[in-house]
Each structure stands twice: as structure tokens, then as C-alpha cells.
Amino acid sequence: VSFTYFLDRPNPKTGIENNLEMFEAQNGYPLIVLVHKEDENISFYGRVGILENLNEKEKEFLSKHIEKEMSKLKKKTPEYIYNALIKDSVKENKTDKK
């Protein structure tokens, strides 16, 4: 599994986790990356998911990524199934309103 982190920096860092045999870590899924406190060049796969305290650059990146994945899903899913999938989706990011 390869990943990019510190997206808000001019030169984000990349990492890789070898021999990871977890069904949830699949291509296209957002990951929570853990970074060593004393050496930010050491990073770890944390889990699949999204943190609530994303910065603006991370939110922008994630929004574009999700739009791209939804577009792929829409192309290969019958319209009535796709419409049922998105019917109950969140229309706005409620974590921004605390």
C-alpha cells in the first residue's frame, strides 16, 4: 500500500507499507496514516478512514478523489441502483459545523 501524507505542504511526503494483507486496504480507499513523533519520514498504515480534523488542502484532495470514485461507480452501475446508493448520501460536510 502506498500513500501520500502532509498534503498541505509544498512537497508532500510519500510512504509505503509492504506485506500488508488486509482486505480493507484497497486501491481508492482513504487511509489514516500515522507518523513517528520524532521522525516524520517514518510513517505507518493506521487504518482505512478519514480524520475529522482535515486541513483545507486535505479536504480539497479528498473531495476530488471521492468525486472521481463516484464517477467510476456511476459508469458501471445501473442507474436505478446508483440512485438508490446516493439517495441517503450527505449533502454537506457536517463536521465543518461544530
Backbone bond lengths (Angstrom), bond angles and torsions (degrees), N, CA, C in turn:
res aa  C-N    CA-C-N  psi(-1)  N-CA   C-N-CA  omega(-1)  CA-C   N-CA-C  phi
1 V - - - 1.445 - - 1.524 107.04 -
2 S 1.323 116.41 124.83 1.460 119.85 175.17 1.517 108.41 -108.54
3 F 1.338 116.25 152.02 1.453 120.51 -176.78 1.521 110.09 -152.18
4 T 1.326 114.57 159.66 1.457 122.86 176.72 1.517 107.44 -119.86
5 Y 1.330 116.46 137.00 1.461 119.74 -179.40 1.522 109.89 -138.81
6 F 1.326 116.84 171.87 1.464 123.82 -170.22 1.537 109.43 56.71
7 L 1.333 115.48 53.03 1.459 121.30 -176.73 1.519 113.13 -65.31
8 D 1.334 117.35 -18.85 1.457 120.55 -178.55 1.524 112.60 -81.60
9 R 1.307 118.34 -5.09 1.463 122.21 -179.30 1.525 111.04 -90.57
10 P 1.341 116.41 154.68 1.471 119.32 177.31 1.534 112.08 -58.36
11 N 1.338 117.11 -34.23 1.459 121.98 178.41 1.532 109.15 -125.13
12 P 1.336 116.99 85.96 1.471 119.18 179.23 1.528 111.11 -58.36
13 K 1.314 115.96 157.05 1.460 121.58 179.47 1.529 109.39 -96.97
14 T 1.318 115.50 155.94 1.455 120.79 176.42 1.516 109.19 -123.02
15 G 1.298 115.55 153.27 1.457 121.38 178.00 1.511 110.08 -143.43
16 I 1.305 114.60 169.08 1.458 120.34 179.04 1.519 108.99 -144.75
17 E 1.301 116.22 142.09 1.458 122.52 176.90 1.528 106.23 -118.52
18 N 1.320 116.68 115.53 1.464 121.81 -178.50 1.525 111.11 -90.56
19 N 1.317 115.09 154.41 1.463 122.66 174.79 1.523 113.13 55.96
20 L 1.318 116.62 35.58 1.462 121.13 178.27 1.523 108.10 -89.57
21 E 1.292 116.65 113.23 1.461 120.97 -177.00 1.520 110.22 -111.05
22 M 1.311 115.72 67.67 1.459 120.42 179.72 1.516 108.01 -123.73
23 F 1.308 116.51 130.04 1.462 120.73 -178.06 1.523 112.09 -63.37
24 E 1.335 117.39 -27.07 1.469 119.37 -174.39 1.520 113.21 -78.56
25 A 1.322 118.51 -22.15 1.460 121.82 -178.69 1.520 109.20 -86.95
26 Q 1.322 115.83 80.14 1.456 121.56 -177.37 1.516 110.10 -112.77
27 N 1.308 115.03 158.91 1.453 121.47 179.39 1.531 110.41 -56.29
28 G 1.325 115.82 129.90 1.461 120.78 177.46 1.511 115.25 97.45
29 Y 1.325 118.31 -13.86 1.458 121.17 -179.39 1.533 109.78 -87.74
30 P 1.341 118.39 135.01 1.473 119.53 177.40 1.527 110.55 -68.52
31 L 1.320 115.76 141.50 1.463 122.31 -179.39 1.514 110.91 -117.94
32 I 1.312 115.56 148.49 1.461 121.22 169.78 1.520 105.64 -94.19
33 V 1.330 115.40 120.20 1.462 121.83 -178.27 1.520 108.41 -102.09
34 L 1.310 116.16 130.44 1.463 122.10 176.17 1.517 108.28 -97.36
35 V 1.328 116.53 139.19 1.462 121.38 -177.38 1.522 108.86 -121.55
36 H 1.330 116.14 136.30 1.463 122.38 179.86 1.530 109.72 -59.35
37 K 1.331 117.84 134.31 1.464 122.25 -176.15 1.527 112.86 -61.79
38 E 1.315 117.26 -35.72 1.461 120.49 -174.78 1.522 113.92 -99.54
39 D 1.323 118.59 -14.10 1.463 121.74 179.76 1.519 108.70 -144.30
40 E 1.331 116.46 100.25 1.461 120.54 -175.82 1.528 113.21 -69.37
41 N 1.328 117.39 -7.23 1.457 120.00 174.53 1.523 111.79 -80.21
42 I 1.317 116.62 -8.80 1.460 121.66 176.30 1.521 107.40 -101.07
43 S 1.316 115.53 116.54 1.462 120.30 -177.66 1.522 109.37 -130.61
44 F 1.319 115.15 159.60 1.455 122.36 -175.67 1.516 109.89 -137.23
45 Y 1.319 115.75 149.46 1.462 121.09 168.98 1.518 106.43 -71.64
46 G 1.328 117.92 125.02 1.459 121.87 179.10 1.513 110.93 -93.92
47 R 1.331 115.27 -66.52 1.462 121.53 177.72 1.525 108.08 -171.57
48 V 1.310 115.52 167.14 1.461 120.01 173.60 1.516 107.09 -73.76
49 G 1.312 117.40 134.86 1.455 120.27 178.23 1.510 112.51 153.79
50 I 1.322 114.50 -174.32 1.464 122.87 -178.88 1.522 107.73 -136.68
51 L 1.322 116.50 132.79 1.459 120.63 176.29 1.525 109.80 -76.80
52 E 1.311 117.00 155.10 1.468 120.52 178.93 1.526 112.77 -79.30
53 N 1.325 117.87 -22.15 1.463 120.60 -174.63 1.533 111.95 -102.94
54 L 1.332 116.55 56.39 1.459 120.94 178.37 1.523 110.56 -76.83
55 N 1.335 115.96 145.22 1.463 119.10 173.60 1.535 108.64 -83.21
56 E 1.307 117.49 173.50 1.472 121.82 -174.76 1.525 112.20 -60.83
57 K 1.325 117.83 -40.67 1.462 121.79 -179.83 1.533 110.19 -64.16
58 E 1.326 116.79 -41.08 1.460 120.92 178.70 1.529 110.99 -66.78
59 K 1.333 117.31 -40.54 1.468 121.12 178.04 1.525 110.77 -62.26
60 E 1.328 116.24 -43.55 1.463 121.10 179.50 1.530 110.43 -62.77
61 F 1.324 116.36 -47.26 1.469 121.48 179.51 1.530 110.41 -59.26
62 L 1.316 116.37 -47.28 1.461 121.66 -177.21 1.530 111.40 -66.44
63 S 1.329 117.54 -40.55 1.472 120.82 178.27 1.519 110.74 -60.36
64 K 1.329 117.07 -45.92 1.468 120.73 179.05 1.525 110.56 -63.76
65 H 1.312 116.50 -40.82 1.466 120.82 -179.91 1.527 110.78 -62.98
66 I 1.323 117.37 -45.91 1.464 121.55 -178.96 1.527 110.35 -65.35
67 E 1.325 117.89 -40.69 1.462 121.06 177.07 1.527 110.88 -59.72
68 K 1.330 116.21 -42.62 1.462 121.21 179.40 1.532 110.94 -64.08
69 E 1.328 116.69 -43.90 1.469 120.42 179.32 1.526 111.26 -66.19
70 M 1.330 117.73 -38.74 1.467 121.10 178.13 1.530 110.73 -65.80
71 S 1.317 116.70 -36.51 1.457 120.75 177.49 1.529 110.66 -63.50
72 K 1.321 116.68 -41.82 1.473 121.01 177.09 1.527 110.01 -62.60
73 L 1.333 116.38 -43.94 1.460 121.52 -179.30 1.528 110.84 -63.07
74 K 1.322 115.80 -41.69 1.468 120.56 -178.49 1.526 111.17 -63.00
75 K 1.331 116.85 -38.51 1.466 120.51 -178.56 1.521 112.66 -65.85
76 K 1.327 117.21 -32.50 1.468 118.72 -175.48 1.532 114.12 -105.41
77 T 1.333 117.42 8.44 1.468 120.96 -178.66 1.528 109.86 -118.21
78 P 1.333 117.46 135.14 1.476 118.65 175.67 1.534 110.28 -55.45
79 E 1.319 115.59 144.39 1.464 121.23 -173.04 1.529 113.11 -55.87
80 Y 1.327 118.72 -42.96 1.471 120.35 -177.59 1.539 111.37 -65.98
81 I 1.309 117.63 -32.97 1.477 120.43 177.56 1.518 109.69 -73.90
82 Y 1.322 117.21 -44.04 1.465 120.97 179.15 1.531 110.43 -59.66
83 N 1.313 117.19 -44.81 1.473 120.63 179.93 1.525 111.40 -61.88
84 A 1.328 117.10 -36.68 1.465 120.44 177.41 1.528 110.68 -67.84
85 L 1.327 116.77 -36.45 1.465 120.82 179.43 1.524 112.29 -65.20
86 I 1.314 116.78 -40.46 1.469 119.61 -175.37 1.525 113.12 -91.70
87 K 1.313 117.86 -7.33 1.469 121.65 -177.03 1.526 112.40 -53.91
88 D 1.319 116.87 -44.75 1.460 120.95 -176.40 1.522 113.08 -98.07
89 S 1.323 117.67 14.67 1.466 119.58 -178.02 1.529 110.61 -71.19
90 V 1.324 115.88 155.87 1.454 122.07 -178.78 1.518 109.00 -73.59
91 K 1.316 116.65 131.84 1.467 121.37 -177.80 1.526 112.63 -86.50
92 E 1.315 117.11 -20.34 1.465 120.61 178.54 1.517 109.01 -146.51
93 N 1.312 115.74 158.99 1.462 121.02 -178.60 1.517 109.15 -79.70
94 K 1.306 117.72 101.53 1.461 121.76 -176.78 1.518 112.60 -74.20
95 T 1.350 118.70 -16.60 1.467 120.04 178.54 1.530 111.10 -70.15
96 D 1.341 117.42 -18.66 1.465 120.53 178.98 1.526 111.78 -76.63
97 K 1.328 117.22 -14.71 1.471 121.22 -177.07 1.516 109.07 -111.30
98 K 1.300 116.62 87.57 1.469 120.38 -178.39 1.494 111.23 -108.92
